[in-house]
Amino acid sequence: MASPLAPTYGVAFVTFFLATILYGMGLTQGYLYFHWYPKNQPVIKTIVVCLLIFETMQIVLYFDGLYLNLIDNFGNPIAVDTIFWQDSAQLLFGYLSAFLVQMYFSYCIYILNPKNKFISAVIILLGLTSLGTAIAQTVRTVQIGQFSLLDEIKPIIIAQSASTLACDIVITTALIYTLRGKRSSIESSNSIIATLMINAVNRGALVALCAALNMILFLAKPGTFYFFLGLIPSGKLYMNSMLATLNTRLHLRSRGKNSQGVYSLDAISGESSQNRSLRPNHVFPNPGVIMLHTTTETDSKVVDGMR
């Protein structure tokens, strides 16, 4: 006979297990980032630190909420249905992580194509909508205080999930469209761009799937915690997607450097293209926006990518 807690706290434990694995992966990525890129821009390092703090707080508070419900209040049916402040707070930290990563990719898309400010503006608008509804959801969960009353805030939950899903779809589509426009006659450059496009699709598919699962399971399985499967791990996926983007620059830089002997990968640094073409290879100073260029003074082939 199945436990009556299987659709609720059984699912919550499964998501805790998944989130813990993703959190460990994120910590490893964070360590590698600071080890490989000690001279990266302070603003990017600050974002990474914030992500690690937010996701640490999320997993700690999520565990604390489970402990309160199932250990400290074991056998208390009222407590099982109670939304403790830890449950609400961990939601907010996860949503903050998602917002930071969405804004990071919005910035990268703008750097790739500064003329297309409209797309970046749409991403920012959707990201702010997602964050605003996330804050509203957090406040309302504190006010209702019971999981059985989540239907009362269904419009807010759906709006939050839908805006997050839309934002991730726009980011992925914009990355693919922009990268396609950077193709050239150089085979090595196109190979790197193809890699960037594949990773953009993979990244977008994972986070969009979480947002879709959150919304679909909340509607299809009311009175259960199945929607946790999309909700709880999402912040960790956002963190890993950004850190993976930052950490793979050395690999792509090596690929560009070894192709045809005249191309090297470097990050956009705010310098003129002439200065960049004369500058020797350095550790990347800027976030995840990669430039492939010749090292001669007269010929410069630039392929902007995002990784």
N, C-alpha and C positions, 0 to 999 in steps of 0.2 A: 504493500500500500504506500503510495507516494505521500510524502510529508506535505501538510497544508502550507508549510513555509517555503516549499520548493519554488513556486512562481514569484516569490517576493525575496526573502533573504537568501534563499538558495541561489537565485540569479545575482543578488548583490555580492555574494562571496565569489562567484565565478568572475564577475567584472573586476572585483578587487584583485584577483589573481592576474588577470590580463593587464590591468593597469599597473600592477607592481612590476611585471616583466618590462612593459614599455617604459616605466620610470627608470628602471635599471639601465636600459639601453640609452635613455636620455642623459643620465649621469655620465655614462661612458663617453657619449658624444660631447658633452660639455667639457669633460677633462681633456679630450683630444683637441677640442677647439682652442682652449687656453694654452695647451702645450705646443700646438703647431702654429698658432697665430698670436703670439704675445704682443705684437705691435699693431694689431688691428685697431680700427677706429674706436675711440672710447664710447661713442654712442652705441655701436653694435655690441661691444662688450657689456655695456650696461643692460641692453635688451636681453642678452643671453643670461646674465645674472638674474634679472627679473623673472625670466622664464623658469629658471631652475628653482628660484624661491617660490614662485606661484605653484609650480607642480609639486614641490615638496610639501607645501602647506595643504594642497588639495589631497594628497594621498594620506597624510597624517590625520587630517580632519575626517576624511572618509572612513579610515580605520577606527578612529575614536567614536564616530557615530555608530558603527556596527557594534563596537564593544559595549557602548551604553545600552543599545537596544537588546542585545542577545546575551550579555554576560551580567552586567550590573542590574539589569531589569529582567533577568531570566524568569519566565513563568508569569510575567505581568502582561496580560493581553492589551492593556491600554498603552503601555510603553512601546509595544511592537508597532503600533500605528502612529506613534508620536514622531514629528519632525523636530529633532533637536537643532539648536543653533549651529552645531557642527555640520549637520546635513546641508543647511542653507549656505553656510560660509564656503564649504568646499566647492559648491556649484560656481560661486562667484570667481574663485581663483582659477578654475578651469576656463571660464568664459574670458577672463582677462588674458590668459595665455593665447587663446584663439585670436583675440583682437590684436595683440601685439604682432603675431605672425602674419595676420592678414594685412596689417599696415606695412610690415616689412616687405611683403611681396608687392604691395601697391607701389612702394618706393622703387623697387627693382624694375617694375614694369615702366615706371616713369623715366628712369635712367636709360632703359633700353630704347624708348621712343618718346623723347621729351615733347614732341609735337602733339602727341595724342593724350592731352591732359584729361579729356572727357572720361576715358576708361578708368584712369586712376581716381578721378572724382567719384565715379560710380562705385568703385570698390570701397572708397572711404565712406561714402554714404551708407552702403549696405553694412559695412563693418560697424559704423556708429549705431545703425538701427539694431543690429544684433546685440551690441553691448548694452544699449538702452533697454531693450526688452529683457536682457539677461539680468540687469539690475532690478527691473520691475519684478521679474520672476523670483529673484532672491528675497526681495522684500515681502512679496505676497506669500511665499512659503513660510516665512516666519510668522506672518499674521494668521494664516489658516491653521498651522500647527499640526495637521494630520495628513498622512498620506492618502487616506480615504477621501479627502476633500480636494484632491488635485484637479478634479474635473471643473472646479470653480474657476481655476485659472487656465483652463485649456486654451483660450484664445492667445494668451501671452506665450504659453509654451510653444504653440504652433507657429506664432509669429517669429519667435526667436529661432526655432529650427529652420523655418523657411528662409529667413534672411541670411542665416549662416550658410545654408545650402546654396542659395543664389550667389552669395559672395564668392564661395569657393569655385563655383562653375565659371563665373566671370573671370576670376584670376587664372584658372587653368586655360580657358579659351584665349584670353589675352596673351598669355605666355606663348602658346602654340602659334597664334597668328603673328606675333611680333618676331618670334624666332624664324618662322618660315620666310619672313621678309628679309632676313639677314643672310640667306643663302648666297653663295658666290660660285665661281668656277673652280675654286680651290677644293679639292677632294678632302683634304685633311680637315679643313674648316667645316665642311658640310657634315663630316663624320661626328665632329664634336657637337654641332648644332643638333644633329639627330639624337645624340645621347641626351642633350638638354631637353629636347621635346619629349622623349620617352619618360624621363624622370619627372617632367612637369605633369604628364598624364597620370603617372603612378601616384604622385603626391596628391593631385586633385581628386583622383578616384577614391583614395583612402579616407580623406577627411570629409568628402562629400557623402560617401557611404555612411559614415557615422552620423552625420546630420540627418540623412534620409531615414536611417534605422531608428533614430531617436523619435522622429515625427511619426513614422508608420507604426512602430510598435506601441507608442503611446496611444494612438487612435485604435489600433486593432486589438490590443490586449489591456483594456482598462482594468484597474484594480490589481495590477501586477507590476513588477519591476523589470519586465523584459526590456523596456526602453533604456534601462541603464546600460545595456550592451552597446548602444551607440553613444550615450551621453558621457559616461565616466571615462572611457579610454580616449576620448576625442582630444582633450588637452594634451595628453602625452604624444599623440600622433602629430599634433601641430608643432610641439617642441622638437620632436625628432625630425620632422620635415625641414624645419629651418636650420637646425644644427647639421643635418646631412648636407644641405645646400652649401653651408659655409665650409664644412670639412672636406668636401670633395674637390675643392679648388686646386689643391696641390696635385691631385691625380690628373685633372684636366690640363693643368699648366704643363705637366710633364708630357702629356700627349702632344700638346701643341709645340712644345720645345723640340721634341724628337722627330717631328714630321717635316721632311724636306730640308731640314737644317737651317731654315731661315725664318721660322715662325716661332713665336713664344707667347705664352698666355700670361696676361697680367690683369690686375683689377683696375677699374676706373678710379683714378686718384684725383681728379679735378685739374690735372695738368693739360696743357695743350697737346694735340696729337703729335706735334713735332718733338716736344720734350719727351713724350712717352716713347717715341720711336728711338730716341737716343739713349734712353735710360736703361741700365742693365736690369736683369731680372732680380726682383726682390720678393720678400714675403708679402702677400697681399695686404694692402692697407685698408681696403674697402670691402663691403659686404657682397658676396655672391654674385657680382655682376662681372662677367668675364670678357676680356678683350683679346682677340687674336690679331697680332699685327706683325709686320716685317720689322727687322732691325736695321734696314737701310734708310738713308736720308731721303731718297728720291721716290721710293715705292712704299706705299702703305695700304695694306688690305685689312680692314677692320671688320670683324664679325662679332657683334655684341650678343652675348647669351646670358642666361640666368641659370645659376646652379646653386 
